[in-house]
Amino acid sequence: MYAFRKTFAAGSYEMLGMGYKEWMVIAQVIGYAFSKFIGIKIIAEITASSRAIGISSLVLAAGLSWFFFGLVSAPYNLLFLFTNGLSLGMVWGMIFSYLEGRRMTEVLGAALSVSFIFSSGLCRTTGAILIQEWQIAETWMPALASAIFTIPLLACLWLIEKLPPPSKLDEQLRTKRQPMNKKERKAFIKSFFPGIVLFIIAYMLLTTFRDFRDNFSAEVWGTLGFADSAAIYTQTEIPVSLIVLVVMGSLMLIRNNKLALQVNHLIIIVGMLLIGISTFLFDAHFISAPFWMTLIGLGLYLGYVPFNSMFFDRLIAAFQYVGTVGFIMYVADSFGYLGSVSVILLKNLIKSELSWLEIFINAGYIISVSGTLLILGSMIYFHRKHLKWTNRKHFDSFQQKTHYKIA
């Protein structure tokens, strides 16, 4: 799926006009943000029988958007960046619905999350090769890349359809997962509102930073002196992918859902701190640019990956809430992508003289400090919330036993 979304980031699109790529990013992210708001309802209510048709239809629409982007002249082709983002925004939730609520969710979720870390680099490398070695025009490169990845995507979709549903033991350990109607969604938000606000703001920061890094990595690498290195994108993502896979997959060993939820908070905090520390070391010329970008990626994804699966899965399981991860994940995502497009718009409107590299460095410091404080607040809130929930549960159980003895 990432080939249908991120491959275009390998190009500069300067022949369409200065700053045109920024408007491409804005158009796609606006579409993606709209899709996330729509997905709050659709992903929460989607049934298992509709997932494969939904994924294949949305990805096909995204591929056709790139075809029309190449066919239509600028600036009218920006419309197809919007339809591309609108199509792809709900794919992630449909895919993760296959995996949630299982004893193996951490391993499956970590593998899925690592796939988008690695895919982000691989797709940009693919795009760079198509432009530099195959001499494909930048406007047609995303459409060709999408065509290359279509057959593997359909084959993998056929395979994931063969996954059996969660077992009875899975439901016992991780709570039963089922679609949520409007009333149930409102009740969930009301129950955990302060904590939701804290982690959504933190997630907004991470999403904005991650989207910035993905979309403008070519400009950042160019400033750092690696403009002609197509392989640099993949080289810096491979170690990140492997480390995140091991760290997040190992959470499967923690059977206590409350403890796993707190460990998820700690992993995000470590990621936030790593972003700030590595940026300081690079700023002070203690580490090289490739090593800094690798550490930035590691810190970013240690913070970002839990929010895309494991954090919400354990939240639902810790409080034994019958529902779906997709709903709360899309609430967070919708606001996250609003933050992403806001930063790019502000940069264009204010006409800042700062380069993308300077903005990237400053953003690293801001996210590290503010994100750490927000996640600490979320960690404390859910710890106290769980204590109250446990005490209430024990009290209700005691009352039931007492009434039974009296009867």
VOZAPA-148372 format. One record per residue (C-alpha): residue in three letters; z, y, x; residue number from 1. Coordinates in nm, 3 decimals, always signed. Layout:
  kolgu        Z        Y        X  numar
    ALA        Z        Y        X    NUM
...
This chain:
  kolgu        Z        Y        X  numar
    MET   +0.000   +0.000   +0.000      1
    TYR   +0.077   +0.239   +0.285      2
    ALA   -0.287   +0.236   +0.392      3
    PHE   -0.366   +0.395   +0.056      4
    ARG   -0.110   +0.668   +0.113      5
    LYS   -0.045   +0.762   +0.475      6
    THR   -0.360   +0.690   +0.678      7
    PHE   -0.491   +1.043   +0.619      8
    ALA   -0.204   +1.182   +0.831      9
    ALA   -0.394   +1.076   +1.147     10
    GLY   -0.653   +1.349   +1.086     11
    SER   -0.625   +1.726   +1.132     12
    TYR   -0.889   +1.835   +0.870     13
    GLU   -0.943   +2.165   +1.053     14
    MET   -1.313   +2.157   +0.954     15
    LEU   -1.197   +2.213   +0.594     16
    GLY   -1.005   +2.524   +0.696     17
    MET   -0.691   +2.622   +0.885     18
    GLY   -0.382   +2.490   +0.713     19
    TYR   -0.588   +2.265   +0.481     20
    LYS   -0.392   +1.955   +0.581     21
    GLU   -0.071   +2.124   +0.468     22
    TRP   -0.221   +2.174   +0.122     23
    MET   -0.330   +1.809   +0.124     24
    VAL   +0.029   +1.705   +0.193     25
    ILE   +0.159   +1.940   -0.077     26
    ALA   -0.087   +1.808   -0.337     27
    GLN   -0.003   +1.445   -0.259     28
    VAL   +0.373   +1.501   -0.252     29
    ILE   +0.364   +1.693   -0.582     30
    GLY   +0.184   +1.395   -0.736     31
    TYR   +0.436   +1.160   -0.578     32
    ALA   +0.729   +1.367   -0.709     33
    PHE   +0.583   +1.372   -1.062     34
    SER   +0.540   +0.996   -1.038     35
    LYS   +0.906   +0.951   -0.943     36
    PHE   +1.024   +1.146   -1.248     37
    ILE   +0.795   +0.937   -1.471     38
    GLY   +0.923   +0.626   -1.292     39
    ILE   +1.285   +0.697   -1.394     40
    LYS   +1.188   +0.565   -1.738     41
    ILE   +0.905   +0.324   -1.656     42
    ILE   +1.071   +0.144   -1.362     43
    ALA   +1.400   +0.118   -1.553     44
    GLU   +1.225   -0.044   -1.851     45
    ILE   +0.945   -0.250   -1.689     46
    THR   +0.943   -0.625   -1.757     47
    ALA   +0.871   -0.897   -1.501     48
    SER   +0.541   -0.991   -1.670     49
    SER   +0.400   -0.638   -1.624     50
    ARG   +0.470   -0.583   -1.254     51
    ALA   +0.161   -0.738   -1.090     52
    ILE   -0.082   -0.568   -1.330     53
    GLY   +0.102   -0.239   -1.279     54
    ILE   +0.091   -0.258   -0.899     55
    SER   -0.278   -0.358   -0.876     56
    SER   -0.384   -0.091   -1.127     57
    LEU   -0.192   +0.187   -0.951     58
    VAL   -0.321   +0.093   -0.605     59
    LEU   -0.680   +0.072   -0.734     60
    ALA   -0.643   +0.423   -0.880     61
    ALA   -0.512   +0.546   -0.542     62
    GLY   -0.812   +0.396   -0.360     63
    LEU   -1.056   +0.554   -0.603     64
    SER   -0.883   +0.888   -0.544     65
    TRP   -0.972   +0.867   -0.173     66
    PHE   -1.333   +0.780   -0.261     67
    PHE   -1.362   +1.093   -0.475     68
    PHE   -1.180   +1.296   -0.208     69
    GLY   -1.462   +1.214   +0.033     70
    LEU   -1.728   +1.274   -0.233     71
    VAL   -1.609   +1.612   -0.365     72
    SER   -1.615   +1.927   -0.150     73
    ALA   -1.307   +2.130   -0.054     74
    PRO   -1.092   +2.271   -0.205     75
    TYR   -1.166   +2.080   -0.527     76
    ASN   -1.094   +1.747   -0.357     77
    LEU   -0.725   +1.844   -0.340     78
    LEU   -0.703   +1.721   -0.701     79
    PHE   -0.752   +1.367   -0.572     80
    LEU   -0.458   +1.401   -0.332     81
    PHE   -0.249   +1.473   -0.642     82
    THR   -0.385   +1.169   -0.831     83
    ASN   -0.333   +0.955   -0.521     84
    GLY   +0.036   +1.049   -0.504     85
    LEU   +0.073   +1.015   -0.881     86
    SER   -0.066   +0.660   -0.863     87
    LEU   +0.142   +0.536   -0.572     88
    GLY   +0.484   +0.680   -0.660     89
    MET   +0.586   +0.388   -0.881     90
    VAL   +0.462   +0.102   -0.662     91
    TRP   +0.781   +0.079   -0.453     92
    GLY   +1.007   +0.036   -0.758     93
    MET   +0.784   -0.237   -0.900     94
    ILE   +0.784   -0.424   -0.568     95
    PHE   +1.160   -0.402   -0.517     96
    SER   +1.224   -0.530   -0.870     97
    TYR   +1.104   -0.868   -0.740     98
    LEU   +1.380   -0.867   -0.478     99
    GLU   +1.693   -0.708   -0.627    100
    GLY   +2.002   -0.892   -0.747    101
    ARG   +1.980   -1.183   -0.499    102
    ARG   +2.211   -1.316   -0.229    103
    MET   +1.917   -1.257   +0.008    104
    THR   +1.845   -0.903   -0.114    105
    GLU   +1.955   -0.744   +0.216    106
    VAL   +1.718   -0.962   +0.420    107
    LEU   +1.431   -0.920   +0.174    108
    GLY   +1.500   -0.548   +0.133    109
    ALA   +1.529   -0.498   +0.509    110
    ALA   +1.197   -0.676   +0.563    111
    LEU   +1.034   -0.464   +0.294    112
    SER   +1.181   -0.144   +0.435    113
    VAL   +1.081   -0.236   +0.791    114
    SER   +0.731   -0.296   +0.662    115
    PHE   +0.699   +0.068   +0.563    116
    ILE   +0.841   +0.186   +0.898    117
    PHE   +0.590   -0.028   +1.086    118
    SER   +0.313   +0.036   +0.831    119
    SER   +0.352   +0.411   +0.864    120
    GLY   +0.273   +0.386   +1.236    121
    LEU   +0.008   +0.115   +1.196    122
    CYS   -0.181   +0.307   +0.929    123
    ARG   -0.187   +0.626   +1.134    124
    THR   -0.307   +0.424   +1.435    125
    THR   -0.578   +0.269   +1.215    126
    GLY   -0.682   +0.614   +1.094    127
    ALA   -0.694   +0.748   +1.450    128
    ILE   -0.910   +0.454   +1.564    129
    LEU   -1.152   +0.504   +1.272    130
    ILE   -1.189   +0.871   +1.368    131
    GLN   -1.188   +0.847   +1.749    132
    GLU   -1.370   +0.516   +1.811    133
    TRP   -1.572   +0.450   +1.496    134
    GLN   -1.663   +0.818   +1.455    135
    ILE   -1.581   +0.812   +1.083    136
    ALA   -1.559   +1.157   +0.922    137
    GLU   -1.199   +1.259   +0.848    138
    THR   -1.279   +1.309   +0.480    139
    TRP   -1.404   +0.949   +0.444    140
    MET   -1.157   +0.783   +0.680    141
    PRO   -0.880   +0.729   +0.415    142
    ALA   -1.126   +0.563   +0.174    143
    LEU   -1.252   +0.325   +0.443    144
    ALA   -0.896   +0.243   +0.554    145
    SER   -0.804   +0.168   +0.191    146
    ALA   -1.102   -0.068   +0.162    147
    ILE   -0.998   -0.252   +0.480    148
    PHE   -0.649   -0.319   +0.344    149
    THR   -0.748   -0.410   -0.016    150
    ILE   -0.792   -0.787   +0.030    151
    PRO   -0.464   -0.833   +0.226    152
    LEU   -0.285   -0.630   -0.043    153
    LEU   -0.416   -0.846   -0.328    154
    ALA   -0.333   -1.165   -0.137    155
    CYS   +0.025   -1.049   -0.078    156
    LEU   +0.060   -0.945   -0.442    157
    TRP   -0.047   -1.296   -0.548    158
    LEU   +0.215   -1.442   -0.312    159
    ILE   +0.503   -1.222   -0.428    160
    GLU   +0.427   -1.324   -0.788    161
    LYS   +0.526   -1.679   -0.682    162
    LEU   +0.886   -1.573   -0.610    163
    PRO   +1.132   -1.746   -0.847    164
    PRO   +1.368   -1.521   -1.050    165
    PRO   +1.731   -1.473   -0.933    166
    SER   +1.941   -1.788   -0.981    167
    LYS   +2.266   -1.819   -1.177    168
    LEU   +2.458   -1.796   -0.848    169
    ASP   +2.266   -1.479   -0.757    170
    GLU   +2.368   -1.326   -1.091    171
    GLN   +2.728   -1.432   -1.038    172
    LEU   +2.749   -1.274   -0.692    173
    ARG   +2.528   -0.965   -0.748    174
    THR   +2.543   -0.904   -1.127    175
    LYS   +2.260   -0.975   -1.371    176
    ARG   +1.964   -0.736   -1.351    177
    GLN   +1.781   -0.626   -1.662    178
    PRO   +1.586   -0.322   -1.796    179
    MET   +1.793   -0.017   -1.899    180
    ASN   +1.727   +0.189   -2.212    181
    LYS   +1.787   +0.565   -2.237    182
    LYS   +2.146   +0.530   -2.362    183
    GLU   +2.236   +0.293   -2.077    184
    ARG   +2.079   +0.524   -1.819    185
    LYS   +2.281   +0.822   -1.945    186
    ALA   +2.602   +0.618   -1.938    187
    PHE   +2.539   +0.516   -1.576    188
    ILE   +2.482   +0.876   -1.464    189
    LYS   +2.794   +0.992   -1.649    190
    SER   +3.007   +0.718   -1.492    191
    PHE   +2.919   +0.803   -1.131    192
    PHE   +2.800   +1.165   -1.153    193
    PRO   +2.993   +1.324   -0.857    194
    GLY   +2.895   +1.045   -0.619    195
    ILE   +2.535   +1.050   -0.739    196
    VAL   +2.510   +1.424   -0.670    197
    LEU   +2.645   +1.380   -0.315    198
    PHE   +2.415   +1.098   -0.212    199
    ILE   +2.110   +1.247   -0.385    200
    ILE   +2.144   +1.571   -0.184    201
    ALA   +2.180   +1.366   +0.136    202
    TYR   +1.877   +1.161   +0.036    203
    MET   +1.679   +1.478   -0.033    204
    LEU   +1.741   +1.586   +0.326    205
    LEU   +1.638   +1.246   +0.464    206
    THR   +1.326   +1.222   +0.245    207
    THR   +1.216   +1.571   +0.344    208
    PHE   +1.269   +1.494   +0.713    209
    ARG   +1.097   +1.157   +0.691    210
    ASP   +0.798   +1.293   +0.498    211
    PHE   +0.768   +1.580   +0.746    212
    ARG   +0.773   +1.334   +1.038    213
    ASP   +0.509   +1.112   +0.876    214
    ASN   +0.271   +1.383   +0.758    215
    PHE   +0.283   +1.614   +1.060    216
    SER   +0.343   +1.364   +1.339    217
    ALA   -0.010   +1.432   +1.471    218
    GLU   +0.077   +1.801   +1.512    219
    VAL   +0.417   +1.725   +1.669    220
    TRP   +0.269   +1.471   +1.912    221
    GLY   -0.009   +1.718   +1.994    222
    THR   +0.249   +1.984   +2.088    223
    LEU   +0.428   +1.724   +2.300    224
    GLY   +0.105   +1.642   +2.489    225
    PHE   +0.007   +1.311   +2.325    226
    ALA   -0.279   +1.429   +2.103    227
    ASP   -0.529   +1.167   +2.228    228
    SER   -0.299   +0.864   +2.214    229
    ALA   -0.378   +0.663   +1.898    230
    ALA   -0.133   +0.387   +1.994    231
    ILE   +0.169   +0.620   +2.029    232
    TYR   +0.244   +0.603   +1.656    233
    THR   +0.282   +0.223   +1.653    234
    GLN   +0.453   +0.205   +1.994    235
    THR   +0.741   +0.428   +1.882    236
    GLU   +0.784   +0.249   +1.546    237
    ILE   +0.800   -0.115   +1.667    238
    PRO   +1.150   -0.092   +1.827    239
    VAL   +1.273   +0.109   +1.527    240
    SER   +1.142   -0.158   +1.289    241
    LEU   +1.310   -0.444   +1.477    242
    ILE   +1.650   -0.273   +1.510    243
    VAL   +1.661   -0.163   +1.145    244
    LEU   +1.558   -0.514   +1.035    245
    VAL   +1.847   -0.673   +1.227    246
    VAL   +2.107   -0.413   +1.119    247
    MET   +2.019   -0.410   +0.749    248
    GLY   +1.950   -0.783   +0.727    249
    SER   +2.293   -0.862   +0.873    250
    LEU   +2.457   -0.700   +0.568    251
    MET   +2.376   -1.022   +0.383    252
    LEU   +2.671   -1.177   +0.570    253
    ILE   +2.913   -0.946   +0.384    254
    ARG   +2.985   -1.110   +0.049    255
    ASN   +3.234   -0.847   -0.069    256
    ASN   +3.017   -0.594   -0.253    257
    LYS   +3.266   -0.305   -0.223    258
    LEU   +3.295   -0.357   +0.154    259
    ALA   +2.915   -0.380   +0.187    260
    LEU   +2.878   -0.052   -0.005    261
    GLN   +3.115   +0.120   +0.239    262
    VAL   +2.933   -0.030   +0.538    263
    ASN   +2.607   +0.108   +0.395    264
    HIS   +2.770   +0.452   +0.398    265
    LEU   +2.875   +0.405   +0.762    266
    ILE   +2.524   +0.299   +0.868    267
    ILE   +2.378   +0.612   +0.705    268
    ILE   +2.635   +0.828   +0.886    269
    VAL   +2.546   +0.666   +1.221    270
    GLY   +2.179   +0.742   +1.148    271
    MET   +2.256   +1.106   +1.066    272
    LEU   +2.455   +1.151   +1.387    273
    LEU   +2.185   +0.982   +1.596    274
    ILE   +1.927   +1.235   +1.470    275
    GLY   +2.142   +1.527   +1.587    276
    ILE   +2.254   +1.375   +1.919    277
    SER   +1.904   +1.263   +2.023    278
    THR   +1.760   +1.604   +1.931    279
    PHE   +2.024   +1.776   +2.145    280
    LEU   +1.947   +1.545   +2.440    281
    PHE   +1.574   +1.617   +2.409    282
    ASP   +1.635   +1.990   +2.367    283
    ALA   +1.844   +1.984   +2.686    284
    HIS   +1.566   +1.790   +2.869    285
    PHE   +1.781   +1.479   +2.923    286
    ILE   +1.535   +1.239   +2.755    287
    SER   +1.155   +1.214   +2.729    288
    ALA   +0.952   +1.298   +2.419    289
    PRO   +0.857   +0.933   +2.332    290
    PHE   +1.219   +0.819   +2.371    291
    TRP   +1.338   +1.110   +2.156    292
    MET   +1.085   +1.032   +1.882    293
    THR   +1.194   +0.668   +1.889    294
    LEU   +1.563   +0.763   +1.856    295
    ILE   +1.477   +1.014   +1.583    296
    GLY   +1.294   +0.738   +1.397    297
    LEU   +1.587   +0.498   +1.441    298
    GLY   +1.840   +0.750   +1.313    299
    LEU   +1.614   +0.855   +1.028    300
    TYR   +1.551   +0.503   +0.904    301
    LEU   +1.910   +0.387   +0.949    302
    GLY   +1.987   +0.663   +0.699    303
    TYR   +1.678   +0.628   +0.480    304
    VAL   +1.635   +0.251   +0.442    305
    PRO   +1.971   +0.179   +0.269    306
    PHE   +1.879   +0.427   -0.006    307
    ASN   +1.559   +0.234   -0.077    308
    SER   +1.728   -0.090   -0.169    309
    MET   +2.060   -0.215   -0.032    310
    PHE   +2.281   +0.086   -0.110    311
    PHE   +2.201   +0.087   -0.482    312
    ASP   +2.196   -0.292   -0.506    313
    ARG   +2.551   -0.310   -0.372    314
    LEU   +2.661   -0.014   -0.587    315
    ILE   +2.561   -0.197   -0.904    316
    ALA   +2.713   -0.524   -0.780    317
    ALA   +3.043   -0.362   -0.666    318
    PHE   +3.109   -0.224   -1.015    319
    GLN   +2.950   -0.527   -1.190    320
    TYR   +2.714   -0.296   -1.376    321
    VAL   +2.436   -0.475   -1.567    322
    GLY   +2.119   -0.275   -1.502    323
    THR   +1.843   -0.222   -1.248    324
    VAL   +1.830   -0.067   -0.902    325
    GLY   +1.493   +0.092   -0.982    326
    PHE   +1.644   +0.346   -1.219    327
    ILE   +1.894   +0.512   -0.984    328
    MET   +1.654   +0.474   -0.690    329
    TYR   +1.394   +0.675   -0.880    330
    VAL   +1.645   +0.942   -0.981    331
    ALA   +1.717   +0.991   -0.609    332
    ASP   +1.349   +0.970   -0.512    333
    SER   +1.237   +1.229   -0.766    334
    PHE   +1.469   +1.493   -0.622    335
    GLY   +1.397   +1.377   -0.266    336
    TYR   +1.027   +1.453   -0.295    337
    LEU   +1.095   +1.785   -0.462    338
    GLY   +1.280   +1.880   -0.144    339
    SER   +0.990   +1.759   +0.067    340
    VAL   +0.729   +1.975   -0.104    341
    SER   +0.966   +2.275   -0.115    342
    VAL   +0.999   +2.284   +0.265    343
    ILE   +0.621   +2.279   +0.318    344
    LEU   +0.565   +2.548   +0.054    345
    LEU   +0.832   +2.769   +0.208    346
    LYS   +0.675   +2.732   +0.550    347
    ASN   +0.339   +2.847   +0.410    348
    LEU   +0.475   +3.127   +0.193    349
    ILE   +0.708   +3.274   +0.454    350
    LYS   +0.437   +3.241   +0.722    351
    SER   +0.688   +3.140   +0.986    352
    GLU   +0.581   +3.179   +1.347    353
    LEU   +0.770   +2.861   +1.435    354
    SER   +0.558   +2.562   +1.537    355
    TRP   +0.593   +2.229   +1.358    356
    LEU   +0.782   +2.099   +1.663    357
    GLU   +1.036   +2.383   +1.646    358
    ILE   +1.085   +2.329   +1.273    359
    PHE   +1.127   +1.956   +1.338    360
    ILE   +1.400   +2.020   +1.599    361
    ASN   +1.587   +2.270   +1.380    362
    ALA   +1.566   +2.034   +1.081    363
    GLY   +1.715   +1.756   +1.294    364
    TYR   +2.030   +1.960   +1.359    365
    ILE   +2.066   +2.068   +0.995    366
    ILE   +2.024   +1.717   +0.856    367
    SER   +2.261   +1.565   +1.109    368
    VAL   +2.555   +1.795   +1.025    369
    SER   +2.510   +1.846   +0.650    370
    GLY   +2.400   +1.486   +0.586    371
    THR   +2.705   +1.343   +0.762    372
    LEU   +2.941   +1.557   +0.553    373
    LEU   +2.767   +1.465   +0.227    374
    ILE   +2.775   +1.091   +0.294    375
    LEU   +3.141   +1.108   +0.399    376
    GLY   +3.210   +1.271   +0.063    377
    SER   +3.015   +0.998   -0.118    378
    MET   +3.202   +0.728   +0.075    379
    ILE   +3.541   +0.871   -0.023    380
    TYR   +3.436   +0.916   -0.387    381
    PHE   +3.315   +0.558   -0.437    382
    HIS   +3.620   +0.419   -0.255    383
    ARG   +3.854   +0.601   -0.496    384
    LYS   +3.632   +0.520   -0.795    385
    HIS   +3.643   +0.150   -0.709    386
    LEU   +4.023   +0.154   -0.675    387
    LYS   +4.054   +0.302   -1.025    388
    TRP   +3.799   +0.055   -1.160    389
    THR   +3.984   -0.239   -1.001    390
    ASN   +4.322   -0.124   -1.135    391
    ARG   +4.176   -0.078   -1.483    392
    LYS   +4.016   -0.421   -1.468    393
    HIS   +4.346   -0.583   -1.368    394
    PHE   +4.527   -0.392   -1.645    395
    ASP   +4.275   -0.504   -1.908    396
    SER   +4.303   -0.862   -1.784    397
    PHE   +4.685   -0.844   -1.800    398
    GLN   +4.670   -0.710   -2.158    399
    GLN   +4.438   -0.990   -2.265    400
    LYS   +4.666   -1.255   -2.115    401
    THR   +4.974   -1.095   -2.277    402
    HIS   +4.811   -1.082   -2.622    403
    TYR   +4.700   -1.445   -2.582    404
    LYS   +5.059   -1.561   -2.502    405
    ILE   +5.203   -1.364   -2.798    406
    ALA   +4.942   -1.513   -3.032    407
